[in-house]
Amino acid sequence: MQQRLHPDFKNPEKSLNAVVKMLYKEKEMSEDAITVFVSSVNEAVKTRLRTLMEKVVDPVASDMVRRQHSAEDDPPLISGIRARFGNRATQRPFPIQPDRVSQELRNWEIDQTEMRANEDVLAFWMRMEHSGGYSILPRVAKVLFALPSSSAQIERDFSVCGEMVTSQRASLSNENVDMCAFLNRNEAFVDIAQCESIPDDELDSHIPQCVSYVMEATPRDDEDEMILDLFSQASVEEEEKGV
């Protein structure tokens, strides 16, 4: 659903449909079957978006169809009271939210407004809301793009065995994080090493010197022996015994 609210990716032919087609082509499905699946995915996304819009719409601020309330609409007891003390007219709202939801979706599909330089999605929808053209979709954008107070739900949904790497938790750039996540889930896509394996008898020659430690005698060891000669053997033995 996030793609549908992004001005650069709201057209499914340039974003979602291409991904769905690629996935089902890997399964060697026919073109007719792929077309059916693409339509099903688009319809499911649109249905979920409409459902979310209907949940966040403000019934007070929405366009209402109001009609006069008469005594015939009341129970007999209330009707008698109204007949005795006068029929006071009231207004009862009847929301037409589905029509407003459909209208905003249609307007957004044909809207050619582009994001400004250095403008994020939330800032874009704030500008669209202030322009007066949209009132429901900006609220949906806040739900879908606003930063959650906790990352626990995101980790449960998207992490692999609880191991989640983000640019905020590591020194990697956003591009490297995305590439690592892609390669982690698509091991057969590319050979990361792209080199021949090292034979067992040549492993020692490929170990970097910075991670190895030479255990042979060094000039430093000779200095330790010279310092030891300055002390008597008795004092050394007492020190070892803890006396």
TORKOLMAR-437948 format. One record per residue: residue number from 1; residue in one letter; x, y, z of N, C-alpha, C in turn. Coordinates in steps of 0.05 Angstrom, whole numbers, padded with zeros to 5 digits. Each point is the difference from the previous one (the first is absolute). Layout:
% residues N
 resi resn    nxx    nyy    nzz   caxx   cayy   cazz    cxx    cyy    czz
  NUM    A      X      Y      Z      X      Y      Z      X      Y      Z
...
***
This chain:
% residues 243
 resi resn    nxx    nyy    nzz   caxx   cayy   cazz    cxx    cyy    czz
    1    M  00016 -00024  00000 -00016  00024  00000  00017  00025  00000
    2    Q  00024 -00001  00011  00017  00023  00001  00006  00011 -00028
    3    Q  00004 -00019 -00019  00006  00009 -00027 -00023  00016 -00012
    4    R -00025 -00007  00007 -00023  00014 -00012 -00001  00029  00009
    5    L  00012  00006  00023 -00001  00028  00010  00026  00015 -00006
    6    H  00018 -00013 -00015  00025  00014 -00008 -00004  00011 -00028
    7    P  00005  00026 -00004 -00006  00011 -00027  00017 -00012 -00022
    8    D  00024 -00011  00007  00017 -00012 -00021 -00007 -00029 -00006
    9    F -00013 -00014  00018 -00005 -00028 -00003 -00030 -00007  00001
   10    K -00018  00019 -00001 -00028 -00006  00003 -00011 -00015 -00024
   11    N  00013  00003 -00023 -00009 -00015 -00024  00010 -00028  00002
   12    P -00017 -00020  00004  00009 -00027  00004  00015 -00012 -00023
   13    E -00005  00010 -00024  00014 -00010 -00024  00030  00004  00002
   14    K  00009  00021  00015  00028  00006  00002  00012 -00010  00026
   15    S -00016 -00012  00017  00011 -00008  00026 -00009 -00028  00007
   16    L -00024 -00002  00011 -00010 -00025  00011 -00004 -00021 -00021
   17    N -00012  00007 -00022 -00005 -00020 -00021  00026 -00012 -00011
   18    A  00021  00016 -00002  00025 -00011 -00010  00012 -00020  00019
   19    V -00003  00004  00026  00010 -00019  00020 -00016 -00026 -00001
   20    V -00026  00003 -00001 -00017 -00024 -00001  00005 -00017 -00025
   21    K  00003  00014 -00023  00005 -00015 -00024  00027 -00015  00001
   22    M  00020  00013  00011  00026 -00013  00002 -00001 -00024  00018
   23    L -00015  00002  00022 -00002 -00023  00019 -00013 -00024 -00013
   24    Y -00022  00005 -00014 -00014 -00023 -00012  00013 -00010 -00026
   25    K  00016  00017 -00013  00015 -00010 -00023  00022 -00019  00009
   26    E  00011  00004  00024  00020 -00018  00011 -00012 -00028  00005
   27    K -00026  00000  00005 -00014 -00026  00004 -00010 -00012 -00026
   28    E  00008  00013 -00023 -00007 -00010 -00027 -00030 -00003 -00004
   29    M -00015  00020  00008 -00028  00000 -00004 -00007  00013 -00026
   30    S -00023 -00005 -00011 -00009  00011 -00025 -00007  00029  00003
   31    E  00000  00014 -00023 -00006  00029  00000 -00029  00005  00010
   32    D -00018 -00017 -00008 -00028  00003  00009 -00002 -00002  00030
   33    A  00013 -00020  00011 -00001 -00003  00029  00014  00023  00015
   34    I  00021  00010 -00012  00014  00023  00012 -00018  00025  00000
   35    T -00015  00003 -00022 -00018  00023 -00001 -00022 -00002  00021
   36    V -00010 -00024  00005 -00020 -00004  00021  00011  00007  00027
   37    F  00024 -00010  00006  00012  00005  00026  00006  00030  00004
   38    V  00009  00013 -00021  00005  00029  00002 -00025  00015  00007
   39    S -00022 -00007 -00014 -00026  00013  00006 -00009 -00006  00029
   40    S  00004 -00024  00009 -00008 -00007  00027  00016  00015  00021
   41    V  00026  00003 -00005  00017  00015  00019 -00008  00029  00001
   42    N -00005  00012 -00023 -00008  00028 -00001 -00027  00005  00013
   43    E -00018 -00019 -00004 -00026  00003  00013  00002 -00003  00030
   44    A  00017 -00018  00009  00003 -00004  00029  00012  00025  00013
   45    V  00020  00012 -00013  00013  00024  00010 -00020  00023  00001
   46    K -00016  00003 -00021 -00020  00021 -00001 -00021 -00004  00021
   47    T -00009 -00025  00004 -00020 -00005  00021  00010  00007  00028
   48    R  00025 -00008  00006  00011  00007  00026  00004  00030  00003
   49    L  00007  00013 -00021  00003  00029  00002 -00027  00014  00005
   50    R -00021 -00010 -00014 -00027  00011  00005 -00009 -00005  00029
   51    T  00006 -00024  00010 -00008 -00007  00027  00014  00019  00020
   52    L  00025  00005 -00004  00015  00017  00018 -00011  00029 -00002
   53    M -00007  00009 -00024 -00011  00027 -00003 -00026  00003  00014
   54    E -00017 -00021 -00001 -00025  00001  00014  00003  00000  00030
   55    K  00022 -00011  00010  00005  00000  00029  00009  00027  00010
   56    V  00016  00014 -00015  00012  00025  00009 -00016  00024 -00007
   57    V -00021 -00003 -00016 -00016  00023 -00009 -00014  00012  00025
   58    D -00001  00027  00001 -00013  00013  00022 -00030  00004 -00007
   59    P -00018 -00013  00014 -00029  00003 -00007 -00010  00028  00005
   60    V  00012  00015  00018 -00010  00027  00006  00007  00019 -00022
   61    A  00025 -00002 -00010  00009  00018 -00020 -00007 -00009 -00028
   62    S -00010 -00024 -00003 -00006 -00010 -00027 -00026  00012 -00010
   63    D -00003 -00002 -00026 -00024  00010 -00013 -00024 -00017  00008
   64    M -00020  00013  00009 -00024 -00015  00010 -00024  00008 -00016
   65    V -00018 -00018 -00002 -00027  00005 -00011 -00019  00002  00023
   66    R -00010  00024  00005 -00016  00005  00023 -00029  00003 -00009
   67    R -00018 -00010  00017 -00028  00002 -00007 -00016  00008  00025
   68    Q -00023  00011 -00003 -00017  00009  00022 -00010 -00024  00015
   69    H  00001  00002  00027 -00010 -00021  00017 -00028  00007  00009
   70    S -00019 -00018 -00006 -00028  00005  00006 -00010 -00018  00022
   71    A -00025  00005  00009 -00011 -00016  00022 -00006 -00028 -00009
   72    E -00004 -00005 -00026 -00006 -00027 -00009  00024 -00018  00004
   73    D  00024  00011  00003  00023 -00017  00004  00004 -00009  00028
   74    D -00016  00011  00019  00003 -00005  00029 -00019 -00022  00008
   75    P  00006 -00013  00023 -00019 -00019  00012 -00026  00014  00008
   76    P -00022 -00014  00005 -00026  00012  00006  00002  00019  00024
   77    L  00014 -00007  00021  00001  00018  00024  00013  00027 -00007
   78    I  00022 -00002 -00014  00014  00025 -00008 -00017  00016 -00020
   79    S -00014 -00014 -00017 -00017  00013 -00020 -00022  00016  00014
   80    G -00012 -00012  00021 -00020  00014  00015  00010  00025  00014
   81    I  00024 -00002  00011  00012  00023  00013  00005  00022 -00020
   82    R  00011 -00007 -00023  00006  00020 -00021 -00026  00013 -00010
   83    A -00021 -00016 -00002 -00026  00011 -00009 -00011  00020  00020
   84    R  00006 -00004  00026 -00011  00017  00021  00017  00026  00003
   85    F  00026 -00003 -00001  00017  00023  00006  00012  00012 -00025
   86    G -00007 -00010 -00022  00011  00011 -00025  00021 -00017 -00012
   87    N  00000  00000 -00026  00018 -00017 -00015  00026  00015 -00006
   88    R  00021 -00006  00016  00025  00014 -00004  00017 -00015 -00020
   89    A  00009  00014 -00020  00015 -00013 -00022  00029 -00004  00009
   90    T  00010 -00023 -00006  00028 -00007  00005  00012 -00011 -00025
   91    Q  00025 -00002 -00001  00015 -00011 -00023  00015 -00025  00008
   92    R -00003 -00020 -00015  00014 -00025  00005  00019 -00006 -00024
   93    P  00025 -00003  00006  00019 -00004 -00022 -00001 -00028 -00012
   94    F  00003 -00001 -00026  00001 -00026 -00014  00025  00001 -00017
   95    P  00022 -00013  00010  00025  00003 -00015  00000 -00014 -00027
   96    I  00013  00012 -00018  00004 -00013 -00026  00030 -00005 -00004
   97    Q  00012 -00011  00020  00029 -00004  00001  00010 -00017 -00024
   98    P -00013 -00022 -00007  00010 -00016 -00023  00003  00017 -00025
   99    D -00019  00019 -00005  00003  00017 -00023  00024  00019  00002
  100    R  00005  00010  00024  00023  00017  00004  00026 -00015 -00004
  101    V  00001 -00025  00011  00023 -00016 -00003  00006 -00006 -00030
  102    S -00020 -00008 -00014  00003 -00005 -00029  00009  00025 -00015
  103    Q -00012  00022  00007  00007  00025 -00014  00029  00008  00005
  104    E  00009 -00003  00025  00028  00007  00005  00019 -00019 -00014
  105    L -00007 -00026 -00001  00017 -00019 -00014  00001  00006 -00030
  106    R -00022  00007 -00012 -00001  00008 -00028  00017  00025 -00005
  107    N -00003  00019  00018  00015  00025 -00004  00030 -00005  00003
  108    W  00007 -00018  00018  00029 -00005  00004  00012 -00016 -00023
  109    E -00016 -00017 -00013  00010 -00015 -00022  00007  00017 -00024
  110    I -00014  00022 -00004  00005  00018 -00022  00016  00025  00008
  111    D  00006  00002  00025  00015  00023  00009  00029 -00002 -00009
  112    Q  00011  00022 -00011  00027  00000 -00011  00019  00016  00018
  113    T -00008  00006  00024  00017  00016  00018  00025 -00016  00007
  114    E  00023  00012 -00001  00025 -00013  00005  00012  00009  00027
  115    M  00017 -00016  00010  00014  00007  00025  00022  00021 -00006
  116    R  00003  00018  00019  00021  00020 -00003  00027 -00011  00008
  117    A  00021  00015 -00006  00027 -00009  00007  00002 -00001  00030
  118    N  00012 -00022  00010  00005 -00004  00028 -00026 -00001  00016
  119    E -00022 -00009 -00012 -00026 -00002  00013 -00006 -00030  00004
  120    D -00007 -00007  00025 -00007 -00028  00005 -00030 -00004 -00004
  121    V -00009 -00024  00003 -00028 -00007 -00006 -00019  00014  00019
  122    L  00007  00001  00026 -00018  00013  00019 -00002  00030 -00005
  123    A  00023  00013 -00007 -00002  00028 -00006 -00016  00005 -00026
  124    F  00002 -00018 -00019 -00016  00002 -00024 -00030 -00001  00006
  125    W -00008 -00019  00017 -00029 -00002  00006 -00009  00022  00018
  126    M  00017  00011  00016 -00008  00024  00016 -00005  00023 -00019
  127    R  00016  00003 -00021 -00005  00021 -00020 -00026 -00005 -00015
  128    M -00005 -00025 -00007 -00025 -00007 -00014 -00024  00006  00018
  129    E  00003 -00006  00026 -00023  00005  00018 -00005  00030  00003
  130    H  00021  00016  00002 -00003  00029  00002 -00011  00012 -00025
  131    S  00004 -00013 -00023 -00011  00010 -00025 -00030 -00003 -00001
  132    G -00012 -00017  00017 -00029 -00003  00001 -00011 -00021 -00019
  133    G  00018 -00014 -00014 -00010 -00020 -00019 -00005 -00027  00012
  134    Y  00013 -00006  00022 -00003 -00026  00013 -00003  00003  00030
  135    S -00016 -00017  00012 -00004  00000  00029  00003 -00027  00012
  136    I -00004 -00022 -00015  00002 -00027  00010  00027 -00012 -00005
  137    L  00010  00002 -00024  00026 -00012 -00007  00023  00011  00017
  138    P  00001  00026  00007  00021  00009  00018  00001 -00015  00027
  139    R -00024 -00007  00010 -00001 -00015  00025  00010 -00029 -00004
  140    V -00006 -00011 -00023  00010 -00027 -00006  00031  00001 -00003
  141    A  00010  00021 -00012  00029  00002 -00003  00014  00002  00028
  142    K -00013  00013  00019  00012  00001  00027  00001 -00028  00012
  143    V -00021 -00016 -00005 -00001 -00027  00012  00022 -00017 -00013
  144    L  00004  00002 -00026  00018 -00018 -00014  00029  00009  00001
  145    F  00005  00026  00001  00027  00009 -00002  00012  00012  00026
  146    A -00017  00005  00020  00010  00012  00024  00018 -00020  00015
  147    L  00020  00010  00014  00019 -00018  00014 -00013 -00011  00025
  148    P -00001 -00026  00003 -00012 -00012  00024  00016  00006  00025
  149    S -00013  00000  00023  00015  00005  00025  00018 -00023  00007
  150    S -00005 -00023 -00010  00017 -00024  00006  00004 -00015 -00026
  151    S  00024 -00012 -00002  00006 -00016 -00024 -00006 -00030  00004
  152    A -00013 -00007  00022 -00005 -00028  00006 -00018 -00013 -00021
  153    Q -00021  00014 -00008 -00018 -00011 -00020  00014 -00003 -00027
  154    I  00016  00019 -00007  00015 -00002 -00026  00019 -00024  00001
  155    E  00014 -00003  00022  00019 -00023  00002 -00015 -00026 -00001
  156    R -00023 -00002  00012 -00015 -00025 -00001 -00009 -00006 -00029
  157    D -00007  00021 -00015 -00011 -00004 -00026  00022 -00005 -00021
  158    F  00022  00014  00002  00020  00000 -00022  00027 -00011  00007
  159    S  00006 -00005  00025  00027 -00010  00007  00003 -00029 -00007
  160    V  00024 -00009 -00004  00007 -00027 -00005  00012 -00012  00025
  161    C -00015 -00018  00014  00008 -00012  00025  00008  00022  00020
  162    G -00014  00022  00000  00006  00021  00020  00024  00017 -00006
  163    E  00013 -00004 -00023  00024  00016 -00007 -00008  00021 -00020
  164    M -00002  00024  00009 -00009  00022 -00017  00023  00020 -00002
  165    V  00008  00008 -00024  00022  00019 -00003 -00012  00025 -00014
  166    T  00004  00022  00012 -00009  00026 -00011  00023  00019  00000
  167    S -00003  00022 -00015  00021  00020 -00001  00003  00014  00027
  168    Q -00022 -00001  00016  00002  00013  00027  00015 -00017  00020
  169    R  00001 -00026 -00005  00013 -00018  00018  00028 -00009 -00009
  170    A  00009  00010 -00022  00026 -00008 -00010  00012  00024 -00015
  171    S  00025 -00003 -00008  00014  00021 -00015 -00003 -00004 -00030
  172    L -00018 -00017 -00008 -00004 -00005 -00028 -00019  00021 -00012
  173    S  00003  00006 -00025 -00017  00019 -00013 -00027 -00013 -00006
  174    N -00020  00016 -00007 -00026 -00011 -00007  00001 -00019 -00023
  175    E  00017  00007 -00020  00002 -00016 -00024  00012 -00027  00006
  176    N  00020 -00001  00017  00013 -00025  00008 -00019 -00018  00016
  177    V -00015  00013  00018 -00020 -00015  00016 -00020 -00013 -00019
  178    D -00010  00015 -00019 -00020 -00011 -00018  00012 -00023 -00017
  179    M  00025  00004 -00009  00012 -00021 -00016  00005 -00025  00017
  180    C  00009  00003  00024  00004 -00023  00018 -00026 -00015  00005
  181    A -00022  00015  00004 -00025 -00013  00004 -00010 -00015 -00025
  182    F  00005  00012 -00023 -00008 -00012 -00025  00016 -00026 -00005
  183    L  00026  00001  00004  00017 -00023 -00005 -00006 -00022  00021
  184    N -00007  00008  00024 -00007 -00020  00021 -00024 -00016 -00008
  185    R -00019  00012 -00013 -00025 -00013 -00007  00001 -00012 -00028
  186    N  00021  00006 -00015  00002 -00010 -00028  00028 -00011 -00004
  187    E  00007 -00022  00014  00026 -00011 -00002  00008 -00010 -00027
  188    A -00020 -00009 -00015  00006 -00011 -00027  00001  00021 -00021
  189    F -00004  00025  00008  00000  00022 -00020  00028  00006 -00011
  190    V  00019  00001  00018  00027  00008 -00008  00020 -00014  00018
  191    D  00024 -00006 -00011  00022 -00011  00016  00015  00023  00012
  192    I -00002  00004  00026  00012  00024  00012  00030 -00002 -00002
  193    A  00012 -00023  00006  00029 -00003 -00001  00012  00004 -00028
  194    Q -00013 -00014 -00019  00010  00001 -00028  00030 -00007 -00002
  195    C  00009 -00020  00015  00027 -00009 -00001  00001 -00029  00008
  196    E  00023 -00013 -00008  00003 -00028  00006  00006 -00004  00029
  197    S -00008 -00024  00010  00005 -00006  00028  00030 -00005  00004
  198    I  00010  00005  00024  00028 -00003  00007  00006 -00029  00008
  199    P  00019 -00013 -00012  00007 -00027  00009  00008 -00001  00029
  200    D -00004 -00023  00013  00007 -00003  00028  00029  00005  00006
  201    D  00018 -00010 -00018  00028  00003  00005  00011  00028 -00004
  202    E -00018  00019 -00010  00009  00027 -00005 -00014  00020  00020
  203    L -00015 -00011  00019 -00014  00018  00018  00018  00017  00016
  204    D  00023 -00011  00010  00018  00015  00017  00011  00024 -00014
  205    S  00005 -00002 -00026  00012  00022 -00015 -00020  00023 -00005
  206    H -00026 -00006  00004 -00020  00021 -00005 -00010  00013  00026
  207    I  00012 -00008  00023 -00009  00013  00025  00014  00027  00003
  208    P -00014  00022  00004  00013  00026  00002  00018  00001  00025
  209    Q  00022  00014 -00003  00019  00002  00022 -00011  00015  00024
  210    C -00020  00017 -00005 -00011  00016  00021 -00016 -00016  00020
  211    V -00008 -00025 -00008 -00016 -00016  00018  00016 -00024  00011
  212    S  00026 -00001 -00005  00017 -00022  00009  00021  00011  00020
  213    Y  00010 -00017  00017  00020  00007  00020  00022 -00021 -00001
  214    V  00024  00010 -00003  00023 -00018 -00002  00008 -00008  00028
  215    M  00002 -00027  00005  00006 -00010  00026  00030 -00005  00004
  216    E  00016  00006 -00020  00029 -00005  00002  00012  00021  00019
  217    A  00026 -00005  00008  00014  00019  00018  00005  00026 -00014
  218    T -00003  00021  00015  00004  00027 -00011  00020  00015  00018
  219    P  00011  00022 -00009  00017  00016  00018 -00013  00008  00026
  220    R -00026  00002  00000 -00014  00006  00025  00003 -00022  00020
  221    D  00001 -00025 -00009  00003 -00022  00018  00028  00000  00013
  222    D  00021  00008 -00015  00027  00002  00011  00001  00021  00022
  223    E -00015  00022 -00004 -00001  00021  00021 -00013 -00011  00026
  224    D -00020 -00017 -00003 -00012 -00011  00024  00019 -00018  00015
  225    E  00017 -00015 -00015  00020 -00017  00013  00020  00017  00015
  226    M  00008  00022 -00012  00020  00017  00013 -00011  00013  00026
  227    I -00026  00007  00000 -00012  00011  00024 -00002 -00021  00021
  228    L -00005 -00025 -00007 -00003 -00021  00019  00027 -00006  00014
  229    D  00022  00004 -00014  00026 -00005  00011  00007  00020  00022
  230    L -00014  00023  00001  00006  00020  00021 -00011 -00008  00027
  231    F -00017 -00020  00001 -00012 -00009  00025  00012 -00027  00007
  232    S  00002 -00005  00026  00010 -00026  00009 -00021 -00021 -00005
  233    Q  00008 -00024 -00002 -00019 -00022 -00005 -00018 -00004  00024
  234    A  00010  00005  00024 -00016 -00003  00024 -00024  00020  00000
  235    S  00006  00025 -00007 -00022  00020  00000 -00021 -00007 -00021
  236    V  00009 -00010 -00023 -00019 -00008 -00020 -00018 -00022  00009
  237    E  00012 -00020  00013 -00016 -00023  00010 -00020  00009  00022
  238    E  00009  00019  00017 -00019  00010  00020 -00023  00016 -00012
  239    E  00006  00015 -00021 -00021  00014 -00014 -00020 -00018 -00013
  240    E  00010 -00022 -00011 -00018 -00020 -00013 -00017 -00014  00021
  241    K  00011 -00004  00024 -00016 -00014  00021 -00018  00020  00015
  242    G  00002  00026 -00006 -00017  00019  00013  00009  00008  00027
  243    V  00025 -00004  00007  00010  00007  00027  00004  00030  00001
***
